[in-house]
């Protein structure tokens, strides 16, 4: 966090100054490690074993916050008799179809309650037709759904209750096993376990922070699930000082999933409709509308979105233009798209603020795809490698591509920087913050908003007289914003107003005002209220000394400007704070409402003792002590009876490429991981004995386009390098500041050698683990140039969210510079044969 999110890390240091303990778990010693109280080196790709060991420690020693667990999690829920765990099936759960590499989830269900899946359709997320067929009946919203309350045992003694299943599942994740899998000594692990559990409970809370080191794995979703289980057992969710913080970059990474650039969700995490299932609006919302929990209002969220996009043309008679939405037919993610480019099925591509020729796993695969397009539009601040691959990509040097034979027509459109346009960023804690334009963009540079708005106007003008029904969605689209200045810049404020939404009386103030009858329009339901009263709430900057410690008038946090979600859990079932020290939200019987430091993430006047009537729907179906309002049972899920492609409980699997066998189970890797089969994307074999991981540097930014072109940053980090331990350097004959060649079955790259004790060899019982660290910022363009670290990585992905496994792979490393031309291909081919 200090290395990659230094501005946010100032608050961690402020907490340390007040006595907080910082524990840093990472494969390498970084700037964060240097100021931490405890540093725990770990083998890349083994975090589920580490977190699972902490879960086992909590359960074995009775360290759970029992009152919280019984009241607010599904620990008491009883699972069907058909369920079989990884302990029974040597690393698999019941319902696995080896031929389809997919699970049938029916045996994971609650006893007495029908379970359905989570966000979107699992077939879409997994990307394979076999998995789509296996799970095509399952669909849901952002919170997985169940049809009724399950059978429960509040004593937590029933052998099939979630609590007992959890204990059995993690029983083998002992401190000794953690040492064997992760390379973390038993004493170091116990130090962490004791510190976290001692700092959790009624009076204290512990927070977990993670970034792509947890997400870029074939089990990345389950990494976060394990952390969620741990925090739920300790009572650290929904309470001040607790939670799990997904560290997000400055450029609105959170915003790009809220108002998505992803193929399988619509704004506000509404899933994209599926071509085979969702033939009309009723079938699309059927699994959610009318269920308990706030996702039971799916029809209101969806209709309001459709009204925002198609305005007066969206009526009840035409299903509010639901037919105008595109439909999913499978996996349309970035890596599947690259394969379709290579196959000639995808003819055109927009690259907006991304540089896959350097920044994505397996750069060769990306460049082969780009070279097979008819046209490519690149919008960026600099002439990035993805715009120049046709003349200076590595494949030109090796002869695999020839400039004169590449038919891709590249259009480079200079982009405006964030200082040259108005708009908002949404950061780590879901906080929208407005930035005002400081200067006009130079020359032909334009904002993304200008580009897409005027491109849309041109397309609509071209189609204005069309009689083809397929053009109606564009002709009917609401596409008129206030234009400002000589360039006709669309007003970002007017876009924010559309996102916020309007009703019969003007701007909406809360998502609870949305209706399913077409009387409200809202571009993103979770952002509804950001312009409450017609005021840009995101632009507020009241100093902290002039408001409460929660600082509700600094920006605006979705939803409803609450700063901690699920904060009903900060009070006990009776509505009283768990402790005075941690009081945050509580029930005031005199006023008949929830009060406290934050906006309650709960119905404001629903008393703690409220019990819903039988058959009650949406939020009316939740009790007064059900704080997790996006789940149909109102509980935090320790066990996920539906919604995940790879299991109801996180399980340690080795990365797809690992030098080591799985010591926990016979099942080596995630059985449902997503593979992308192509000759340019082979998997490493036995010839690659070392673990390799990539990371960011403070001085450079992602794929380097915004930093390698700046002399000051290039001077601070002037050259691509690899980090190796003194022991590995001695073993492989590497010299400090000399050259090394890092080889995988995809390609080989060269880097300067940094011999450093920051990369510590780890002992996994009987073997020594050596890890190689690579920053991934370099490429052939700019002031500071070098090979691209991501070129050596293969593409395999998490089956739930399609994120690639780029934080744990294998390699070989030898002294000297890499070969050039055909000799490079010969070296890689030799390793493929050996592997």
C-alpha positions in Angstrom: 0.0 0.0 0.0 2.9 2.4 0.7 4.4 1.4 -2.6 1.3 1.6 -4.8 -1.1 3.7 -2.9 1.1 6.2 -1.0 -1.5 8.9 -0.6 -4.0 6.6 1.1 -1.2 5.1 3.1 -0.8 8.3 5.0 -3.8 7.3 7.1 -2.3 4.0 7.9 0.7 5.9 9.2 -1.6 8.2 11.2 -3.2 5.1 12.8 0.3 3.8 13.6 1.1 7.0 15.3 -1.9 6.4 17.6 -0.8 2.9 18.4 -2.2 0.7 15.6 -0.1 -2.4 14.6 0.7 -2.9 10.9 1.2 -6.4 9.6 2.4 -6.8 6.1 2.2 -10.1 4.2 4.0 -10.0 0.8 6.4 -12.1 -1.3 8.9 -9.2 -1.2 10.1 -6.6 1.3 8.7 -3.2 0.2 8.2 0.4 1.4 5.2 -1.0 3.3 7.3 -3.6 5.0 9.8 -1.0 6.1 7.3 0.8 8.3 5.3 -2.3 9.5 5.5 -3.8 12.9 5.5 -7.3 11.4 6.6 -8.4 8.0 5.6 -11.9 6.8 7.2 -13.1 3.5 5.0 -15.5 1.7 5.1 -17.7 -1.4 3.1 -16.0 -4.2 -0.1 -17.9 -4.8 -0.5 -19.5 -1.4 -2.7 -16.9 0.4 -5.8 -19.1 0.8 -3.6 -21.5 2.9 -2.4 -18.6 5.0 -5.9 -17.1 5.5 -7.4 -20.5 6.0 -4.8 -21.1 8.7 -6.1 -18.0 10.4 -9.7 -19.2 10.1 -8.7 -22.5 11.6 -6.9 -20.8 14.5 -10.0 -18.7 15.2 -12.2 -21.8 15.2 -9.8 -24.1 17.1 -9.2 -21.7 19.9 -12.8 -20.4 20.2 -11.7 -16.9 19.2 -14.8 -16.1 17.1 -17.1 -13.3 18.2 -19.8 -15.8 19.0 -22.8 -13.4 19.4 -22.0 -11.6 16.1 -21.5 -14.9 14.3 -24.8 -16.5 15.5 -26.8 -13.3 14.9 -25.3 -11.9 11.7 -23.8 -14.8 9.7 -25.2 -18.0 8.2 -23.2 -20.1 10.6 -26.4 -21.7 12.0 -27.8 -22.6 8.5 -28.0 -26.3 7.8 -26.8 -27.6 4.4 -28.3 -30.5 2.5 -27.3 -34.1 3.2 -26.1 -34.4 -0.4 -23.2 -31.9 0.2 -19.7 -33.3 0.1 -16.7 -31.2 1.0 -13.1 -31.2 -0.3 -12.2 -33.2 2.7 -14.4 -36.0 1.4 -13.5 -35.7 -2.3 -9.7 -34.9 -2.1 -10.0 -31.3 -3.2 -13.3 -31.3 -5.0 -16.8 -30.4 -3.9 -19.9 -32.4 -4.7 -21.5 -31.8 -8.0 -18.3 -31.6 -10.1 -18.6 -32.8 -13.7 -15.0 -33.5 -14.9 -16.0 -33.6 -18.6 -17.5 -30.1 -18.4 -15.1 -28.8 -15.7 -18.1 -27.3 -14.0 -20.1 -27.7 -10.8 -23.8 -28.4 -10.4 -24.5 -26.3 -7.3 -27.7 -28.1 -6.2 -26.0 -30.1 -3.4 -24.5 -27.0 -1.9 -28.0 -25.6 -1.0 -29.5 -24.8 2.4 -31.8 -27.4 3.7 -35.3 -26.2 3.1 -34.4 -23.3 0.9 -33.9 -23.0 -2.8 -30.6 -21.3 -3.6 -29.8 -19.3 -6.8 -26.7 -17.8 -8.0 -25.0 -14.4 -7.5 -24.1 -11.6 -9.8 -25.0 -12.4 -13.4 -25.2 -15.9 -15.0 -22.4 -18.3 -14.1 -22.2 -19.5 -17.6 -21.3 -16.1 -18.8 -18.7 -15.6 -16.1 -17.0 -19.0 -16.7 -16.8 -18.4 -20.4 -17.2 -22.0 -21.5 -20.2 -23.3 -23.3 -20.0 -26.5 -21.2 -20.2 -24.5 -18.0 -23.0 -22.3 -19.4 -25.0 -25.4 -20.1 -24.3 -26.9 -16.7 -25.4 -23.7 -14.9 -27.8 -22.0 -17.4 -30.7 -22.3 -15.0 -29.0 -20.1 -12.4 -29.3 -16.4 -12.5 -29.4 -13.6 -9.9 -28.3 -10.2 -9.0 -25.4 -8.7 -7.1 -26.4 -10.6 -4.0 -27.0 -14.3 -4.3 -30.6 -15.3 -3.6 -32.5 -17.9 -1.6 -36.2 -18.6 -1.8 -36.8 -19.1 1.9 -35.1 -19.0 5.3 -33.1 -22.1 5.8 -33.3 -24.6 8.7 -31.0 -23.4 11.5 -29.3 -24.6 14.6 -28.4 -21.5 16.7 -26.3 -23.7 19.1 -24.0 -24.3 16.1 -23.7 -28.0 17.0 -25.6 -29.6 14.1 -23.0 -31.6 12.1 -24.4 -30.1 8.8 -24.6 -26.5 10.0 -22.3 -24.1 8.3 -20.2 -23.5 11.4 -19.4 -27.2 11.8 -18.7 -27.6 8.0 -16.4 -24.7 8.3 -14.5 -26.2 11.2 -14.0 -29.5 9.3 -13.1 -27.8 6.1 -10.2 -25.8 7.6 -9.1 -28.3 10.2 -6.1 -29.4 8.1 -5.0 -25.7 7.7 -2.8 -26.0 10.7 0.2 -23.7 11.5 2.5 -26.5 10.3 0.6 -26.8 7.1 0.8 -23.1 6.6 4.5 -23.4 6.9 4.6 -26.2 4.4 2.4 -24.4 1.8 3.3 -20.8 2.3 6.9 -20.9 3.7 5.7 -18.9 6.7 7.4 -20.2 9.9 5.0 -21.5 12.6 6.1 -18.9 15.1 5.6 -16.1 12.6 2.2 -17.3 11.7 1.1 -17.6 15.3 2.4 -14.1 16.0 0.0 -12.8 13.3 -2.9 -15.0 14.4 -2.6 -13.9 18.0 -2.4 -10.2 17.1 -5.4 -10.3 14.8 -7.6 -12.2 17.2 -6.6 -10.1 20.2 -7.5 -7.0 18.2 -11.0 -8.2 17.3 -14.3 -8.5 19.3 -16.6 -6.2 21.1 -14.1 -3.4 21.8 -11.6 -3.7 19.0 -11.6 -4.2 15.2 -9.0 -5.2 12.6 -9.0 -4.1 8.9 -7.6 -6.1 6.0 -6.3 -4.2 2.9 -5.6 -5.9 -0.4 -4.9 -5.0 -4.0 -4.2 -7.0 -7.2 -1.8 -9.3 -5.3 -5.0 -11.0 -4.1 -7.2 -10.6 -7.3 -4.9 -11.6 -10.1 -5.1 -15.4 -9.5 -7.1 -18.3 -10.8 -8.7 -18.4 -7.3 -8.7 -14.6 -6.8 -12.4 -14.4 -5.9 -11.9 -17.1 -3.3 -8.9 -15.2 -1.8 -11.4 -12.4 -1.0 -14.0 -14.8 0.2 -11.5 -16.3 2.7 -10.8 -12.8 4.0 -14.5 -12.2 4.3 -15.0 -15.4 6.3 -12.2 -14.4 8.7 -13.5 -10.9 9.2 -17.1 -12.2 9.7 -16.0 -14.7 12.3 -14.2 -11.9 14.2 -17.0 -9.5 13.9 -15.0 -7.0 11.8 -17.6 -6.3 9.0 -19.8 -3.2 9.2 -17.9 -1.7 12.1 -15.5 1.2 12.3 -11.9 0.2 12.0 -12.9 -3.1 10.4 -13.8 -4.3 7.0 -11.9 -5.3 3.9 -10.5 -2.5 1.8 -9.9 -3.2 -1.9 -7.2 -0.7 -2.7 -8.0 1.0 -6.0 -5.9 3.1 -8.2 -6.3 6.8 -8.6 -8.0 6.8 -12.0 -11.4 5.7 -10.9 -10.9 1.9 -11.0 -13.8 1.6 -8.6 -15.9 3.9 -10.9 -15.1 1.8 -13.9 -16.9 -1.2 -12.3 -19.7 0.9 -10.8 -20.4 2.5 -14.2 -18.9 -0.5 -15.9 -16.4 -1.0 -18.6 -17.0 -4.8 -18.0 -18.9 -6.9 -20.5 -21.1 -8.7 -18.1 -22.7 -6.1 -15.9 -24.7 -2.9 -16.4 -24.4 0.2 -14.2 -24.9 -0.5 -10.5 -23.9 -4.2 -10.9 -27.1 -5.1 -12.6 -26.2 -8.2 -14.6 -26.3 -8.2 -18.4 -29.2 -10.1 -19.9 -28.4 -13.4 -21.5 -29.5 -14.2 -25.1 -30.8 -17.7 -24.2 -32.7 -16.8 -21.0 -33.9 -13.2 -20.9 -36.3 -12.7 -23.7 -38.2 -10.0 -21.9 -38.0 -7.7 -18.9 -40.2 -10.0 -16.8 -37.9 -13.0 -17.2 -34.8 -10.8 -16.6 -36.0 -9.6 -13.2 -38.0 -12.7 -12.2 -35.3 -14.3 -10.0 -34.9 -11.1 -8.0 -38.0 -9.0 -8.1 -40.2 -9.9 -5.2 -37.5 -11.7 -3.2 -36.3 -10.5 0.2 -33.4 -8.1 0.5 -32.8 -4.9 -1.5 -32.0 -6.8 -4.7 -35.7 -7.5 -4.6 -36.2 -4.1 -6.2 -34.3 -5.2 -9.3 -37.3 -4.2 -11.5 -37.2 -0.6 -10.2 -33.4 -0.4 -10.7 -33.6 -1.8 -14.2 -36.7 0.1 -15.4 -35.1 3.4 -14.1 -31.9 2.6 -16.1 -33.9 1.9 -19.2 -35.8 5.2 -18.8 -32.5 7.0 -18.4 -31.2 5.6 -21.7 -34.3 5.7 -23.8 -36.5 8.4 -22.2 -40.0 8.9 -23.6 -39.5 6.0 -26.0 -39.3 3.5 -23.0 -42.9 2.7 -22.0 -44.6 -0.1 -20.2 -46.1 -1.2 -23.6 -42.7 -1.9 -25.1 -41.1 -3.4 -22.0 -39.3 0.0 -21.4 -37.1 -0.8 -24.5 -35.6 -3.8 -22.7 -35.2 -5.4 -26.2 -32.7 -2.6 -27.0 -30.1 -4.0 -24.6 -27.4 -6.2 -26.1 -27.4 -9.8 -24.9 -24.6 -12.1 -23.7 -23.9 -15.3 -25.6 -20.9 -16.4 -23.4 -17.6 -14.9 -22.4 -16.9 -11.6 -24.1 -13.9 -10.7 -21.8 -10.7 -9.2 -23.0 -8.7 -12.4 -23.4 -11.5 -14.2 -25.3 -11.7 -11.1 -27.5 -8.0 -11.3 -28.2 -8.4 -14.9 -29.4 -11.3 -13.8 -31.6 -9.1 -11.2 -33.1 -6.5 -13.8 -34.0 -9.2 -16.0 -35.5 -10.4 -13.1 -37.6 -13.8 -12.8 -35.9 -13.2 -9.4 -34.2 -12.4 -6.7 -36.8 -12.1 -3.5 -34.8 -11.0 -2.5 -31.4 -10.9 0.6 -29.1 -8.1 1.0 -26.6 -8.9 3.8 -24.2 -6.4 4.4 -21.5 -5.0 0.9 -21.6 -1.9 -0.6 -23.1 -2.3 -4.3 -23.5 0.8 -4.7 -25.7 2.7 -4.1 -22.4 0.2 -4.1 -19.6 -1.7 -7.4 -20.2 -0.6 -10.9 -19.6 1.1 -12.6 -22.6 1.9 -9.5 -24.6 2.6 -11.6 -27.7 -1.0 -12.9 -27.7 -2.2 -9.3 -27.5 0.1 -8.1 -30.3 -0.9 -11.0 -32.6 -4.5 -10.0 -32.0 -3.9 -6.3 -32.7 -2.0 -7.3 -35.9 -5.0 -9.1 -37.3 -7.5 -6.2 -37.0 -9.0 -4.1 -39.8 -8.8 -1.0 -37.6 -7.6 0.0 -34.1 -8.5 3.2 -32.3 -6.0 4.2 -29.6 -6.9 7.1 -27.2 -4.0 8.0 -24.9 -1.8 10.7 -23.6 1.3 9.3 -25.4 2.1 7.1 -28.4 2.0 3.8 -26.5 3.3 0.4 -27.5 -0.2 -0.7 -28.5 -0.2 2.0 -31.1 3.2 1.3 -32.4 3.4 -2.6 -32.2 3.4 -2.8 -36.0 6.8 -1.2 -36.3 8.7 -1.9 -33.0 7.0 -4.8 -31.3 9.2 -7.8 -30.3 7.6 -9.9 -33.0 9.0 -7.6 -35.7 12.5 -8.3 -34.4 12.0 -12.1 -34.3 10.4 -12.1 -37.8 7.1 -13.5 -36.5 5.4 -10.4 -37.8 6.4 -8.2 -40.7 5.4 -4.5 -40.7 4.5 -4.5 -44.4 2.1 -7.5 -43.9 0.2 -6.0 -41.0 -3.1 -4.6 -42.4 -4.3 -2.9 -39.2 -5.2 0.7 -39.7 -4.3 2.5 -36.5 -6.1 5.8 -35.5 -4.3 7.6 -32.6 -6.6 10.1 -30.9 -4.8 12.2 -28.3 -6.6 12.3 -25.0 -7.1 15.0 -22.4 -5.5 14.4 -18.9 -7.6 14.5 -15.8 -6.4 18.1 -15.2 -7.8 19.1 -18.5 -11.5 18.0 -18.0 -14.2 18.1 -15.4 -15.5 14.9 -13.9 -15.4 12.5 -10.9 -13.2 9.8 -9.5 -14.6 7.0 -7.4 -11.9 5.6 -5.1 -11.3 2.8 -2.6 -14.0 3.6 -0.1 -16.7 4.1 -2.8 -16.2 7.9 -2.5 -17.0 10.1 -5.5 -14.8 13.1 -5.6 -15.2 15.8 -8.3 -12.2 17.3 -10.1 -12.5 20.6 -11.9 -10.7 21.4 -15.2 -7.5 23.4 -14.5 -6.4 24.0 -18.1 -7.7 23.5 -21.6 -6.4 20.4 -23.3 -3.6 21.1 -25.9 -4.0 20.8 -29.6 -6.3 18.0 -30.7 -6.5 16.4 -27.3 -10.0 15.8 -26.2 -11.7 14.3 -23.1 -13.2 10.8 -23.3 -16.6 12.4 -22.7 -16.1 14.7 -25.8 -14.9 11.8 -27.9 -17.8 9.4 -27.2 -20.5 12.1 -27.2 -19.5 13.5 -30.6 -18.9 10.1 -32.0 -22.4 9.2 -30.9 -23.8 12.3 -32.5 -22.1 11.5 -35.8 -23.4 7.9 -35.8 -26.9 9.0 -34.9 -26.8 11.6 -37.7 -25.7 9.0 -40.2 -28.6 6.7 -39.2 -31.3 9.4 -38.8 -33.2 8.3 -41.9 -32.7 4.6 -41.5 -35.8 2.3 -41.5 -33.9 -0.7 -40.3 -35.3 -1.8 -36.9 -31.8 -2.6 -35.6 -31.0 1.1 -35.7 -33.9 2.1 -33.3 -31.8 1.7 -30.1 -29.4 4.4 -31.4 -32.2 6.6 -32.9 -34.2 6.5 -29.7 -31.2 7.0 -27.3 -31.3 10.0 -25.0 -28.2 11.7 -26.3 -28.4 15.4 -25.7 -26.2 17.1 -23.1 -25.3 20.7 -22.4 -22.3 21.7 -24.6 -19.8 24.2 -23.3 -17.0 26.3 -24.9 -15.7 26.5 -28.5 -15.1 22.8 -28.7 -18.6 21.8 -27.7 -17.4 19.9 -24.5 -20.4 18.1 -23.0 -21.1 19.2 -19.5 -19.9 16.6 -17.1 -22.4 18.0 -14.6 -25.3 17.2 -17.0 -24.0 13.6 -17.3 -23.8 13.4 -13.5 -27.4 14.6 -13.3 -28.5 11.8 -15.6 -26.6 9.3 -13.5 -28.2 10.6 -10.3 -31.7 10.4 -11.8 -34.9 12.3 -11.9 -38.5 11.8 -10.9 -41.8 13.7 -11.3 -40.6 16.4 -8.9 -37.0 16.8 -10.1 -33.7 15.3 -9.0 -33.9 12.1 -6.9 -32.4 12.0 -3.5 -32.1 8.2 -2.8 -32.3 4.9 -4.6 -35.3 4.0 -2.4 -37.3 6.5 -4.5 -36.8 4.5 -7.7 -40.0 3.0 -9.2 -40.8 0.2 -11.6 -43.6 2.0 -13.4 -41.5 4.3 -15.6 -41.9 7.4 -13.4 -38.2 7.6 -12.5 -35.1 7.6 -14.6 -31.6 6.8 -13.1 -28.4 6.1 -14.9 -26.9 4.1 -12.0 -29.1 3.3 -9.0 -26.2 3.1 -6.5 -25.2 6.7 -7.4 -28.7 8.0 -6.9 -28.5 10.9 -4.5 -25.1 12.2 -5.6 -27.0 15.3 -6.9 -29.7 15.4 -4.2 -31.4 18.8 -4.2 -29.7 19.6 -7.5 -26.3 20.1 -5.7 -23.1 18.2 -6.8 -22.5 16.4 -3.6 -19.2 14.9 -5.0 -17.7 18.4 -5.2 -18.0 19.1 -1.5 -14.7 19.8 0.3 -15.6 20.9 3.8 -12.5 20.7 6.0 -12.4 18.0 8.5 -12.1 20.4 11.4 -15.6 21.8 10.5 -17.5 18.5 10.6 -17.6 15.1 12.4 -14.9 12.5 12.2 -16.8 10.5 9.6 -16.6 13.6 7.3 -19.9 13.2 5.5 -19.4 16.5 3.6 -16.2 15.5 1.9 -17.3 14.1 -1.4 -20.1 11.6 -1.6 -20.0 7.8 -1.0 -22.4 5.4 -2.6 -25.0 4.3 -1.6 -26.7 7.2 0.1 -23.4 8.8 1.3 -22.9 6.1 3.9 -19.2 5.6 4.7 -19.4 2.0 6.1 -21.7 -0.4 4.4 -23.7 -3.0 6.4 -23.2 -0.7 9.4 -26.3 -2.1 11.2 -23.8 -4.8 12.2 -22.0 -2.2 14.4 -24.8 -2.7 16.9 -26.0 -5.8 18.6 -29.3 -7.6 17.7 -31.1 -5.3 20.2 -29.8 -2.2 18.5 -27.2 -1.3 21.2 -23.6 -0.6 20.3 -21.4 -3.7 20.9 -19.3 -1.3 23.0 -19.0 2.4 23.7 -15.5 2.4 22.2 -16.9 1.2 18.9 -20.3 2.8 18.9 -21.3 3.8 15.3 -25.0 3.2 14.6 -27.6 2.4 17.2 -31.4 2.3 17.7 -32.9 5.3 19.5 -36.2 4.0 20.9 -37.3 7.5 21.9 -37.0 8.9 18.4 -38.0 5.6 16.8 -35.1 5.5 14.4 -31.5 4.5 13.8 -29.0 7.2 14.7 -25.3 7.6 15.0 -22.2 8.8 13.3 -23.1 7.6 9.7 -26.1 7.2 7.5 -27.6 3.9 8.6 -27.3 1.1 6.1 -30.7 -0.1 7.1 -34.3 1.1 6.9 -34.2 4.1 9.2 -37.3 3.4 11.2 -37.3 -0.4 11.2 -36.9 -1.4 14.9 -34.5 -4.2 16.0 -37.3 -6.4 17.0 -39.2 -6.3 13.7 -40.2 -9.6 12.3 -41.5 -9.7 8.7 -44.8 -11.1 7.8 -44.9 -14.4 6.0 -44.3 -13.9 2.3 -43.0 -10.3 2.6 -40.8 -9.2 -0.3 -37.7 -7.1 -0.9 -36.6 -5.1 2.1 -39.9 -5.8 3.9 -38.8 -9.4 4.1 -35.8 -8.6 6.3 -35.9 -8.6 10.1 -34.8 -5.8 12.3 -31.6 -7.8 13.1 -30.7 -8.7 9.5 -27.8 -6.2 8.7 -26.6 -7.7 5.4 -29.4 -6.1 3.4 -28.3 -7.2 -0.1 -28.6 -10.8 0.8 -32.0 -12.4 0.9 -31.4 -13.9 4.3 -29.8 -10.7 5.6 -26.7 -12.6 6.7 -23.0 -12.6 5.9 -22.2 -15.8 4.1 -19.5 -17.9 5.6 -20.6 -20.7 3.2 -21.9 -19.7 -0.2 -24.7 -22.0 -1.3 -24.8 -20.5 -4.7 -23.2 -17.8 -6.9 -19.6 -19.1 -7.3 -18.3 -21.2 -10.1 -15.5 -22.9 -8.0 -16.9 -23.8 -4.7 -18.9 -22.8 -1.6 -15.8 -22.5 0.6 -12.3 -21.2 -0.4 -9.9 -24.0 -0.9 -6.1 -23.9 -1.5 -5.2 -24.8 -5.0 -1.8 -24.3 -6.5 -1.5 -21.7 -9.3 -1.8 -23.2 -12.8 2.0 -22.9 -13.0 3.7 -24.0 -9.9 6.9 -25.9 -9.2 5.2 -27.7 -6.2 2.5 -30.3 -5.8 -0.5 -29.4 -3.6 0.2 -30.8 -0.2 -3.4 -30.4 0.9 -5.3 -32.3 -1.8 -4.9 -34.5 -4.8 -6.5 -31.8 -6.8 -3.6 -29.6 -8.0 -5.2 -26.5 -9.5 -8.6 -24.9 -9.5 -10.7 -27.5 -11.4 -12.9 -24.8 -12.9 -10.2 -22.3 -13.9 -10.6 -20.7 -17.3 -8.0 -21.6 -19.9 -7.3 -19.9 -23.2 -5.9 -22.5 -25.5 -3.7 -21.2 -28.3 -0.2 -22.1 -29.6 1.0 -18.7 -28.5 -0.3 -19.3 -24.9 1.4 -22.6 -23.8 1.5 -23.6 -20.1 4.9 -23.9 -18.4 6.2 -27.4 -17.7 8.9 -28.8 -15.4 11.7 -26.8 -17.0 10.8 -23.7 -15.0 11.8 -24.2 -11.3 11.3 -20.7 -9.9 8.3 -18.7 -8.8 7.9 -15.3 -10.5 5.6 -12.4 -9.6 5.0 -8.9 -10.9 4.4 -5.7 -9.1 4.3 -1.9 -9.3 6.8 0.7 -8.3 5.9 4.1 -6.8 7.9 6.0 -9.4 6.1 4.4 -12.4 2.5 3.9 -13.3 1.0 0.7 -14.7 2.2 0.0 -18.2 4.4 3.1 -18.1 2.9 5.4 -20.6 2.4 8.2 -18.1 5.8 7.8 -16.4 8.4 6.5 -18.8 8.0 9.6 -20.9 8.8 11.9 -17.9 12.5 12.6 -17.3 12.2 13.0 -13.5 10.4 9.6 -13.0 12.6 7.9 -15.6 15.7 9.2 -13.7 14.4 7.7 -10.4 13.8 4.3 -12.0 15.8 4.3 -15.2 15.8 0.7 -16.2 13.9 -2.6 -16.1 15.2 -4.9 -13.4 14.6 -8.1 -11.7 14.9 -8.7 -7.9 16.6 -11.9 -6.7 17.9 -13.0 -3.4 21.7 -13.4 -2.8 21.2 -17.1 -2.5 19.4 -17.4 -5.9 22.0 -15.1 -7.5 24.8 -17.4 -6.3 23.0 -20.5 -7.4 22.4 -19.2 -10.9 25.6 -17.1 -11.4 23.8 -13.8 -11.4 25.8 -10.6 -10.8 24.4 -7.4 -9.2 23.8 -4.8 -11.9 24.6 -7.4 -14.5 22.1 -8.8 -17.0 19.7 -11.8 -16.5 17.4 -13.6 -19.0 14.1 -14.7 -17.6 12.5 -17.5 -19.6 9.0 -19.1 -19.8 7.4 -21.1 -22.5 5.9 -17.9 -24.0 9.1 -15.9 -24.5 12.3 -14.7 -22.8 13.1 -11.2 -21.6 16.1 -9.5 -20.2 16.5 -7.3 -17.1 19.2 -5.8 -15.0 19.9 -7.8 -11.9 19.2 -6.4 -8.4 20.6 -8.8 -5.8 18.7 -7.9 -2.7 17.6 -9.4 0.6 14.2 -8.0 0.0 13.5 -11.2 -1.9 13.9 -13.8 0.9 14.2 -17.5 0.1 11.4 -19.4 1.9 11.6 -22.8 3.4 8.7 -25.1 2.7 9.6 -27.9 5.1 12.0 -29.9 2.9 12.6 -27.5 0.1 13.7 -23.9 -0.6 11.5 -21.6 -2.5 13.2 -19.0 -4.7 11.1 -16.1 -6.1 11.9 -13.6 -8.8 10.3 -10.2 -8.7 9.6 -8.1 -11.8 8.1 -4.6 -12.0 5.9 -4.5 -15.1 6.2 -0.9 -16.3 8.6 -1.1 -19.2 8.3 -1.4 -23.0 10.1 -0.1 -26.1 8.7 3.4 -26.1 9.7 6.4 -24.0 12.8 7.8 -22.3 13.3 4.7 -20.2 12.9 1.5 -22.2 13.1 -2.2 -21.6 11.4 -5.5 -22.1 7.9 -6.0 -20.9 7.6 -8.3 -17.8 4.0 -9.3 -18.8 5.4 -10.9 -22.0 6.5 -14.0 -20.1 3.2 -14.6 -18.5 0.5 -17.0 -19.7 -3.2 -16.4 -19.7 -5.4 -18.4 -17.3 -8.2 -16.8 -15.4 -10.5 -17.0 -12.4 -13.8 -18.6 -13.5 -16.0 -16.1 -11.7 -14.6 -12.8 -13.0 -12.1 -13.6 -15.8 -9.1 -11.9 -14.0 -5.8 -13.4 -15.2 -3.3 -15.1 -13.0 -0.4 -12.7 -13.3 0.9 -12.7 -9.7 2.1 -16.3 -9.5 3.8 -18.1 -12.3 7.0 -20.0 -13.0 10.2 -19.2 -14.8 13.9 -20.0 -15.3 16.5 -17.3 -14.9 20.0 -17.4 -16.3 22.9 -14.9 -16.5 23.4 -12.7 -19.6 21.3 -10.9 -22.1 18.6 -12.7 -24.0 19.2 -13.8 -27.6 17.9 -11.8 -30.5 15.9 -12.7 -33.6 15.5 -16.4 -34.5 17.9 -17.3 -31.6 15.3 -16.1 -29.1 12.6 -18.3 -30.6 15.1 -21.2 -30.6 15.8 -20.7 -26.9 12.1 -20.7 -26.0 11.4 -23.8 -28.1 14.3 -25.6 -26.4 12.7 -24.9 -23.0 9.3 -26.1 -24.3 10.8 -29.4 -25.4 12.5 -29.8 -22.0 9.3 -28.9 -20.2 
